[in-house]
């Protein structure tokens, strides 16, 4: 029996809508199932940028700290979210030829393989799971009876103190947000430092910036108990306890797939994916990441495989990641440790500080670092940027990596001046200087090896 659709997108989420629009642009026949999903823009990113703007304003125009009214903050957030709703408009989707199907459904095998919604079976060449995510909360916290916040909670008040459990990037953003709104913030993390998925050196710079604002970061492998102590929450860790007014959990995300009846297609839990993002059922794909930059990259890989030959694989070394702190933090590719482990001595590390840039000196944003990880021939393996406009600057590196441009090509670009982008021209100059030094070092090493060889021959003779 022929399929009714090329793609059935399961989940009216931001990722699901993006997938549906991109598939429709390829002239595919597409349906998107609501599946109890509600698209929304990340409020933490909006609020983080708002806090950053307030900080810059206070730096230039006020002697005392700016007192923020929460009502104004919420109005600002709602206004930005409403302006973004045009992207989610169902009429716009229908205008692109996308069929919107309200309600929720599940997979079925009989009387035929498909996805059934309200008694209707959707037959498709491929199915893409793109449902919403919910925050992960441990049973110890959820079963304690203590009220807690998650990143999805609406901010109704600014507490005097707040403890954040977990170092998910969104938790790091919320830590600075609450600190700038006047709360005393403590972060409890299991890793030795914040943002453990990123490069160690640059992640430490972000942590130092947060600690300079009064945010306390505590490494703890085990939280013994969470309980209520009068009007405050009490968190007991290895050797002492912390009391706080509010508790925020940012320990990761899990996708809502329990209602999909994946067992009908013999897709067992935990779900295993190959490098093309297929489940063990070859027609069912799954977008598995809550961060939009990564989720959209995964979607693009899936759509290329379904539109052309299934030969495209995910390569997370080419995906941009970021944290909207102040200073901003963005990275792509390998960390220094990963690069050295993979290429050993063939790795060069370029460190370019922001404080030499005229634009940084003009704006006062001199705290920053571009760390480029390259091979001896100039191939870019990774980039990690901490500083003003880092989230925008990282895209030039992403372009260079996608086009296989080497670091020396940055010297051929034309730059407006003064700008932060001039840091890339500095990187090209630094590479050439180090390359000359490496050539001399290699020549010296070869000379010593030759001399050792001569000595050995003389001894034998």
Secondary structure, 3 states (H helix, E strand, C coil): CCCCEEEEEECCCHHHHHHHHHHHHCCCCEEEECCCCCCCCCHHHHHHHHHHHHHHHHHHHCCCCCCCCHHHHHHHHHHHHHHHHHHHCHHHHHHCCEEEECCCEEEECCCCCEEEECCEEECEEEEEECCCEEECCCHHHHCCCCCCEECCCCCCCCCCEEEEECCCHHHHHHHHHHHHCCCEEEEEECCCCCCCCCCHHHHHHHHHHHHHCCCEEEECCCCCEEEEECCEEEEECCCCEEEECEEEECCCEEECCHHHCHHHHCCCCCCCCCCCCECCCCCEEECCCCCHHHHHHHHHHHHHHHHCCCCCCCCHHHCCEEECCCCEEEEEECCHHHHHHHHHHHEEEEEEEHHHCHHHHHHCCCCCEEEEEEECCCCEEEEEEEECCHHHHHHHHHHHHHCCCCHHHHHHCCCCCCCHHHHHHHHHHHHHHHHHHHHHHHHHHHHHHHHHHHHHHHHHC
